[in-house]
């Protein structure tokens, strides 16, 4: 996705420069742009040019992905601002707080998975010795499919 923004082409970055400085392949930059996570503009020669602020956006995207935040959730958070906007420190703090609840929930689920994966998780397989204790006669299927014990609130 390209946007109509005014860019100082003497300071704008080529896609190769963005790739080198951000540590992501050119194909990833094009993918992020196609998903609306970052934006470029075009030079008079129709070449992509990026504002240097795109490096911060890519860093945030990479860190968010490493923590398991899906791209759609990243897009929702970044979408509160136009792609390429130079955000203030306060805006970045607000953006990070958007993910706090989601990360806390993910941490809780991962901890539960770590602690309970070697015992019955209520998936209906009835193959573990303690399933009859935690899920007798596979009654948890009535609550839905999948690992009901792990998915409990």
N, C-alpha and C positions, 0 to 999 in steps of 0.2 A: 504494500500500500504506500503510495507516495502522497505527500501533502504539498500544498501550495504555501510554503513558508519562505521567508526571506533569509537567505543564507549568505554569509560573507565567504565567497568561494576561495579567497586567499587563506582562510583558516579552516575550511571544511575538509573533512576526511573522505578519502576514497574508501570503497568497500574493502580493498586490500589492507589499507591502513587500520581500519576498524578491526578487521580480523587479526592482524598482527598485535595490536595494542590490547584487544580484549581477550585474546587467547581462544577464540571460537572460530571454526571454519567459515569461509565465505558462504557455504550452503546454509549454515545455521543462521547467519545474518539475514539471508534472503528469506528463510523460513520465518524468523521472528517478524520480519517486515510484512510478509504475506498474512500473518496472523494479527497484524495491527498492534504488535507490542512495541515496535520502534518505527520510525519514519525517516524517509530520505526525501531529498528534492533532486531535481535534475539540473545539470549544468546546461549551458547553451549547446554543448556538444552531445547532449542527452545522456550524460554519464551520471550515475548515482553519486550524491554527495551527502554526507552526514555531518550534523553538528557534533561537536566534541562531547556534548551532554549524553549522546547515545552510549558512550562508554560506561557511564554510571547506570543507565537503564539495563544494559547487558549484564553488568556485574550483579545488579539486584535480581535479574531473571535467573542467572546462574546459581546464586546463593539460594534463592527460593526453590528452585528445582532440586537442589541437593538436599533440602529439608523435606522434600516430598510434596511440595505444593504443586498441584496440577497447573498446567499452562492456562487453562480457562480461568482459574482463580487468580492467577498472576495478572491476566488480561483485565479482569474485573477491577482489580485494585489499581492497576496502572491506568485503566480507562477513565478514571475520575479526572484525569488531566489529558490534555492534547498530547499525542506522541511528540516527543522532542522538547516539551516545555522544560525549562530550567527550574526545577523545584527547589523551594527553600528547605532549610533544615527542619523546620516545623512541619512542612508538608511530607517530608520523608519519614518523620516520626509518626505522623498520622497514618501513613501508608503501612508502616511496620506494625502498628497496633491493630490494623485491619486483620492481620494474619495471626495475632496472638492467640485468640480463642481457638482458631483452627489448629494451630500448632499444639496448644495444650491438649486438645482432644486427641490429636494424633499421638502425642506422647503417652497419654493414658491408654490408648488402644495398643500401642506397641509394647508398653510395659505389661499389660494383661496378656498379650500374645506370648511374650517372652516367658512369663511366669506360668502360663497355663497350657502351652502348646503340647507339652508331654502328657497331658491328661485329657479327659473328655472335653471337647469344645462344643458339643451339642449339634454336630453336623449330620447325625443320623447314620453314621457308618456302622455303629455297634460292634466295631472290631477291637476296641481296647478293653482291657479287663475291667476298668472302673466305669465304663459307660453305663452299666446297669445301676451304678450308684448315683451318678449325676444325671442320667437321662434314661430312667427305667422304661423299658418297652418303647423307646424312641418317642416319648410323648411330646418332645419339643418341636416335632415337625408341625404340630398344630399352630405354633406361633409363626411359622414361615420356614422357608428353605435356608440352608446354609448354617454357619456356626452360631447358633442362637446364644450359647453361653458367652462366647467372646463378644458378641454384638450387643449384649445387654447394656442398658444405660448405666 
